[in-house]
Amino acid sequence: MSDLVPLTGEPLALDLVNTRPTAGDLLASPGDLRSWWVLQADRLPEEVPQQVTAADLAAVRAVREHTARALDRARRGEEPAAADLEALNQAQRAAPAISEVAWNGSAVAATRRRDGSPGRRLAACLAEAAAELLADPAVTKIRECEAEDCVMLFLATHPRRRWCSAARCGNRVRVARHYQRHKAG
């Protein structure tokens, strides 16, 4: 992964889309995907595998692209392209989730799991997160960071929020404004 640390803490689908900053792709290699997976491990039902393949990366990147396009339209109140929605549905179908039931010695326990390769399972989980976000009325509150060179998205929980990260873009913008005020004086 590049020196740029991925933003985390937004809805999972936005965290995925935000792996495409202006500085480059944070999911450029299977190792990058594994690093991002580790960062998101507490939010994902799947354990991070020791080995992530190029096929795993391709499945996740496809979900990312379809999610980005669908969110771009949905956040503006427009209908997402049918092809993007269908691709998200297909990703979920590729590794459907089931509640596997088993006797644990004293009662029946249900464990949610998916079949398929690690990447297909992760892609299905991410497509499911995208579907939930797209169906949420809050999707129209998703904004793009107002920093000039940033394309990150965030879910505005406060109406005055303008940047993806106050520590990252907010500080840069404030420092630049301060510099301009003092340079002019």
BAKOL-442708 format. One line per 3 residues: number of its first residue (from 0); their letters; for each residue x, y, z of C-alpha. Coordinates in Angstrom, 1 decimal. Layout:
BEGIN
NUM	A	X/Y/Z  ...
This chain:
BEGIN
0	MSD	0.0/0.0/0.0  1.2/3.5/-0.6  2.4/5.9/2.1
3	LVP	-1.1/7.3/2.1  -3.1/5.7/4.9  -6.6/4.8/3.9
6	LTG	-9.5/6.6/5.7  -11.6/4.3/7.8  -14.6/4.7/9.9
9	EPL	-17.2/5.7/7.3  -19.7/3.1/6.2  -17.8/0.1/4.9
12	ALD	-18.9/0.7/1.3  -17.5/4.3/1.5  -14.3/3.0/3.0
15	LVN	-14.0/0.7/0.0  -14.7/3.5/-2.5  -12.2/5.8/-0.7
18	TRP	-9.3/3.4/-1.6  -9.2/5.4/-4.8  -7.7/8.7/-3.7
21	TAG	-6.2/11.2/-6.3  -2.7/10.0/-5.3  -3.3/6.5/-6.7
24	DLL	-5.0/3.2/-6.0  -4.6/1.9/-2.5  -5.7/-1.6/-3.8
27	ASP	-3.1/-1.9/-6.5  -1.9/-5.4/-5.5  -3.1/-8.4/-3.5
30	GDL	-0.8/-7.3/-0.7  -2.6/-3.9/-0.6  -5.9/-5.7/-0.4
33	RSW	-4.7/-7.8/2.5  -3.4/-4.7/4.3  -6.8/-2.9/3.8
36	WVL	-8.6/-6.1/4.9  -6.5/-6.1/8.1  -7.5/-2.5/8.8
39	QAD	-11.2/-3.4/8.4  -11.0/-6.8/10.1  -13.2/-5.8/13.1
42	RLP	-16.0/-4.8/10.7  -15.9/-7.9/8.5  -17.2/-11.4/9.3
45	EEV	-14.4/-13.1/7.3  -11.0/-13.8/8.8  -8.1/-12.2/6.9
48	PQQ	-6.4/-15.0/4.9  -2.7/-15.5/4.8  -2.7/-15.3/1.1
51	VTA	-4.7/-12.9/-1.1  -4.7/-13.7/-4.8  -5.0/-11.5/-8.0
54	ADL	-8.5/-13.1/-8.5  -9.5/-11.9/-5.0  -8.2/-8.4/-5.8
57	AAV	-10.1/-8.4/-9.1  -13.4/-9.4/-7.4  -13.1/-6.7/-4.7
60	RAV	-12.0/-4.0/-7.2  -15.0/-4.8/-9.4  -17.3/-4.3/-6.5
63	REH	-15.5/-1.1/-5.6  -16.0/0.3/-9.2  -19.7/-0.6/-9.3
66	TAR	-20.3/0.8/-5.8  -18.6/4.1/-6.7  -20.7/4.6/-9.8
69	ALD	-23.9/3.6/-8.1  -23.2/5.8/-5.1  -22.3/8.8/-7.3
72	RAR	-25.7/8.7/-8.8  -27.7/7.7/-5.7  -26.3/10.4/-3.5
75	RGE	-27.6/13.0/-6.0  -31.0/11.3/-6.0  -30.5/9.8/-9.5
78	EPA	-31.1/6.3/-10.5  -28.0/4.2/-10.5  -27.2/2.3/-13.7
81	AAD	-28.9/-1.1/-13.9  -25.6/-2.7/-14.8  -23.9/-1.5/-11.6
84	LEA	-26.8/-2.7/-9.4  -26.8/-6.1/-11.2  -23.1/-6.4/-10.7
87	LNQ	-23.5/-5.8/-7.0  -26.2/-8.5/-6.9  -24.0/-10.9/-8.9
90	AQR	-21.2/-10.4/-6.4  -23.5/-11.3/-3.6  -24.8/-14.4/-5.5
93	AAP	-21.2/-15.5/-6.1  -20.8/-16.2/-2.4  -24.2/-16.4/-0.8
96	AIS	-24.5/-16.1/3.0  -26.2/-18.9/4.9  -26.9/-19.5/8.5
99	EVA	-25.3/-22.8/9.2  -26.9/-24.6/12.1  -25.2/-27.1/14.3
102	WNG	-25.6/-28.6/17.8  -23.1/-27.0/20.2  -23.7/-29.6/23.0
105	SAV	-26.6/-27.9/24.7  -28.5/-26.0/22.0  -28.6/-25.3/18.3
108	AAT	-26.3/-22.5/17.2  -26.4/-20.7/13.9  -23.2/-19.4/12.4
111	RRR	-23.4/-17.0/9.4  -20.9/-18.1/6.7  -20.3/-17.9/3.0
114	DGS	-18.9/-20.4/0.5  -16.2/-19.6/-2.1  -12.7/-18.2/-2.2
117	PGR	-11.7/-15.5/0.3  -11.9/-12.8/-2.3  -15.4/-13.8/-3.5
120	RLA	-16.6/-13.9/0.1  -15.1/-10.5/0.8  -16.5/-9.1/-2.4
123	ACL	-20.0/-10.5/-1.5  -19.8/-8.9/1.9  -18.7/-5.6/0.5
126	AEA	-21.5/-5.7/-2.2  -23.9/-6.4/0.6  -22.6/-3.3/2.5
129	AAE	-23.0/-1.3/-0.7  -26.6/-2.5/-1.1  -27.4/-1.5/2.4
132	LLA	-25.9/2.0/2.0  -27.6/2.5/-1.4  -31.0/1.5/0.1
135	DPA	-30.5/3.8/3.1  -32.2/7.2/2.9  -29.0/8.7/4.3
138	VTK	-27.3/8.0/0.9  -28.2/11.5/-0.1  -26.1/12.9/2.8
141	IRE	-22.9/11.5/1.3  -20.6/14.3/0.2  -17.3/14.7/-1.5
144	CEA	-14.5/16.3/0.5  -14.3/20.1/-0.3  -10.5/20.1/-0.3
147	EDC	-9.3/21.0/-3.8  -7.2/17.9/-4.4  -9.4/15.3/-2.6
150	VML	-12.0/13.0/-4.0  -12.9/11.1/-0.7  -16.5/10.6/0.2
153	FLA	-18.0/10.8/3.6  -21.4/10.5/5.2  -22.2/13.9/6.7
156	THP	-23.3/13.4/10.2  -23.1/17.1/10.9  -24.5/19.7/8.4
159	RRR	-21.3/21.8/8.6  -18.9/19.0/7.9  -16.9/19.9/4.8
162	WCS	-13.8/17.6/4.7  -13.3/13.8/4.7  -11.0/14.2/7.7
165	AAR	-10.4/17.3/9.8  -6.9/16.0/10.6  -6.0/15.4/6.9
168	CGN	-7.8/17.8/4.6  -9.2/20.2/7.1  -5.8/21.1/8.5
171	RVR	-4.3/21.5/5.1  -7.0/23.9/4.0  -6.8/25.9/7.2
174	VAR	-3.0/26.1/7.0  -3.2/27.2/3.4  -5.8/29.9/4.3
177	HYQ	-3.6/31.1/7.2  -0.6/31.3/4.9  -2.5/33.3/2.2
180	RHK	-3.8/35.8/4.8  -0.3/36.4/6.2  1.4/36.4/2.9
183	AG	-0.9/39.1/1.6  -0.3/41.3/4.7
